[in-house]
Each structure stands twice: as C-alpha cells, then as structure tokens.
Amino acid sequence: MTTRWLIRLEILLTFGLVLACLGAVAGLAMTAGMAFFGTPTGLGISLRVFDVPVEGMAAAGAAVSDATAEVVVRPEGAAPLAALLYLLLWGPGTTTWLLSLLALVRALRRARSGDRALFSAVTAGHLRRLGWILIVGSAVSAVLGMVAEAMLSSRLVTESHPFYPPSSALLGSVVAGFAALGVSEIVRRGLTLLEEVEATI
C-alpha cells in the first residue's frame, strides 16, 4: 500500500536532485570560465590556511594555540591548470552526491510502487548500490581533494600545508554508506525469511 510519507520524501528528494544538478551545471560553467576567460569578481576558490597569526586575539587568562582560516582566492586572468585542480576539488564529491540522490530516489520510487515493494530484492539492490556509491565516491573524493587542494595552495597562496585532512562531511558520507549497506542486508534477509514463511504455509 502506498504511504504518504514515502511520496512526500520522494518528491522532496527529486526536487533536491534537480537543484543539485542545476548547481553542478553552474559550477561547471564557472570552472570553464576560470579556465578560458578568468574568474569573475566576487567568485573564487575556497582554500584552508593553517597557522593563522593569533597575536592579540586571546582574552586575558587565555591563549590561542592554533587557528585555521578559509580564504577565497581569485586567479587573475585565464587559469586552465587552476581550473582543472578546482574541478578535482569539488567535482568528485558533487558527482557522488548526485549519484547517491539518484539511487535514493529510485529506491523510494520502487518502495512505493506496490504492496511489499519496500521489502523486495530490487529495493535491497538500490540500497546496496547507494551504499557503495557513498563509500567509494567519498574515498575517491577525499584523495583527489587532498591532492588538488595541496597543489592549489602551493600555486595561489604563500602559506601552504603538507597535509589537508578531508572534511567531516566525507566521513559522514562513508558512515551513511555503511548504514545503507546494513539496511540493504536487513531487507534482503527479511525478504528471505518472508519467502520461507510463505513457503511453509
């Protein structure tokens, strides 16, 4: 039986997928413009800067031991190499999220398509695919992002850092991927038990 919350969730995620696709197209257009025409004023590449000066920042009785800031750097003129590195910085993660949203929308569409569709081999397959997309995509995004950010920092800012740890969002994506694999296995085993019960009746 179709449930309202599944329909509403599917509509919401589909709308989010459309917006995310439009945002990815805008990001590609900006990156292409950076490569061939230069970066427009007000836009740029966000980079993390470590060991920010903290003299005079702490209040009396306190001491600031370290600080990290985020700066937006705008390359002057056409910068094909910077644009390529910038694409490697945000492209894999965006692709991972787009594929994840697509897999989740397909799983929800299948789950509300008929009786017991939520507990079906197809739904379990969609969830398994979602899990591996999140895990593998996040790992690839982390590696490419660290390399691209280090190279961009060495080219665009005077302060550099030998290691740029991945963001906590990527770690959360990996955890969500393992959760999706776990739910997929629960659905699969539940389906097997249900088929065994029906066979004995």
C-alpha positions in Angstrom: 0.0 0.0 0.0 1.3 3.4 -1.0 2.2 5.6 2.0 2.1 9.4 2.0 5.4 9.9 3.7 7.2 7.9 1.0 5.6 10.0 -1.7 6.4 13.3 0.0 10.0 12.2 0.7 10.4 11.1 -2.9 9.1 14.5 -4.2 11.4 16.4 -1.8 14.5 14.4 -2.8 13.6 14.7 -6.5 13.4 18.5 -6.1 16.7 18.4 -4.3 18.2 16.3 -7.1 17.1 18.8 -9.7 18.5 21.7 -7.7 21.8 19.9 -7.2 22.1 19.2 -10.9 21.5 22.9 -11.7 24.2 23.8 -9.1 26.6 21.3 -10.7 26.0 22.9 -14.1 26.6 26.3 -12.7 29.8 25.1 -11.1 31.0 23.6 -14.4 30.2 26.9 -16.1 32.2 28.8 -13.5 35.2 26.4 -13.8 35.2 26.6 -17.6 35.1 30.4 -17.4 38.0 30.3 -15.0 40.0 28.2 -17.4 39.4 30.3 -20.5 38.3 33.8 -19.5 39.3 34.4 -15.9 37.3 34.4 -12.6 34.6 37.0 -12.2 34.8 39.4 -9.3 33.2 38.0 -6.2 33.9 34.4 -7.1 37.0 32.3 -6.4 38.5 29.2 -4.9 38.0 28.4 -1.2 41.2 27.2 0.4 42.1 26.4 4.0 45.0 28.3 5.6 46.8 27.0 8.6 48.9 28.7 11.2 47.0 32.0 11.1 48.6 34.7 13.2 46.8 34.9 16.6 48.7 37.7 18.3 46.4 39.8 20.5 43.4 37.6 19.7 43.1 35.9 23.1 41.5 37.5 26.1 43.2 37.9 29.5 43.9 34.5 31.1 43.6 32.6 27.8 45.9 31.6 25.0 45.2 30.7 21.4 47.5 27.8 20.4 46.4 27.4 16.7 44.0 28.8 14.2 42.7 27.8 10.8 41.0 30.1 8.3 39.3 29.8 5.0 40.2 32.2 2.2 38.7 32.8 -1.2 41.4 33.2 -3.9 40.6 34.6 -7.3 43.1 33.7 -10.0 43.8 36.7 -12.3 43.3 36.0 -16.0 42.7 32.7 -17.6 44.0 29.8 -15.4 43.5 26.4 -17.1 45.6 24.5 -14.5 43.9 26.1 -11.5 40.5 25.4 -13.1 41.4 21.8 -13.6 42.6 21.4 -10.0 39.5 23.3 -8.8 37.3 20.8 -10.7 39.1 17.9 -9.0 38.5 19.7 -5.7 34.7 19.8 -6.0 33.7 17.6 -8.9 34.1 14.1 -7.4 32.2 15.0 -4.3 29.4 16.6 -6.2 29.2 13.6 -8.5 29.0 11.3 -5.5 26.1 13.2 -4.0 24.2 13.4 -7.4 24.5 9.6 -7.9 23.5 9.0 -4.3 20.4 11.1 -4.6 19.5 9.4 -7.8 19.9 6.0 -6.3 17.8 7.0 -3.2 15.0 8.5 -5.4 14.9 5.2 -7.5 14.8 3.2 -4.3 11.9 5.3 -2.9 10.0 5.1 -6.2 10.4 1.3 -6.1 9.4 1.1 -2.5 6.1 2.9 -3.0 5.2 1.1 -6.3 3.1 -1.6 -4.8 2.4 -4.0 -1.9 5.5 -5.2 -0.1 7.7 -3.3 -2.6 9.6 -1.9 0.3 10.9 -5.4 1.1 12.0 -6.5 -2.3 15.2 -7.6 -3.9 15.1 -4.6 -6.2 14.9 -2.2 -3.2 17.7 -4.0 -1.5 19.7 -3.7 -4.7 19.1 0.0 -4.9 20.2 0.5 -1.2 23.3 -1.7 -1.8 24.2 0.5 -4.8 23.6 3.6 -2.7 26.0 2.4 0.0 28.8 1.6 -2.4 28.4 4.9 -4.2 28.8 6.7 -0.9 31.7 4.7 0.3 33.8 4.6 -2.9 32.8 8.0 -4.0 33.8 9.6 -0.7 37.1 7.8 -0.6 37.9 8.9 -4.2 36.8 12.5 -3.4 38.9 12.6 -0.3 42.1 11.5 -2.1 41.6 13.8 -5.2 40.5 16.7 -3.0 43.6 16.5 -0.8 45.9 16.4 -3.8 44.1 19.2 -5.6 43.9 21.4 -2.5 47.6 21.0 -1.8 48.5 21.9 -5.4 46.2 24.8 -5.5 47.5 26.2 -2.2 51.1 25.9 -3.4 50.1 28.0 -6.5 47.7 30.5 -5.1 48.8 31.3 -1.5 52.1 31.8 0.0 51.2 29.8 3.1 50.9 26.1 2.4 50.4 22.9 4.5 51.8 19.5 3.7 48.6 17.7 4.6 45.0 18.8 4.2 42.7 16.4 6.0 39.3 15.7 4.4 36.2 17.4 5.7 34.0 15.7 8.2 31.2 15.6 5.6 33.2 12.9 3.7 33.5 10.8 6.9 29.8 11.2 7.4 29.1 10.0 3.9 31.2 6.9 4.5 29.2 6.2 7.6 25.9 6.7 5.7 27.2 4.3 3.0 27.8 1.6 5.6 24.4 2.3 7.1 22.8 1.9 3.6 24.6 -1.4 3.2 23.3 -2.6 6.6 19.7 -1.6 5.7 20.1 -3.4 2.4 21.2 -6.6 4.2 18.3 -6.3 6.6 15.8 -6.0 3.8 17.4 -9.0 1.9 17.3 -11.2 5.0 13.8 -10.1 5.9 12.7 -11.0 2.3 14.3 -14.4 2.6 12.6 -15.1 5.9 9.2 -13.9 4.5 9.6 -16.2 1.5 10.4 -19.2 3.8 7.3 -18.5 5.9 5.1 -18.2 2.9 6.5 -21.5 1.5 5.6 -23.4 4.7 2.0 -22.1 4.8 
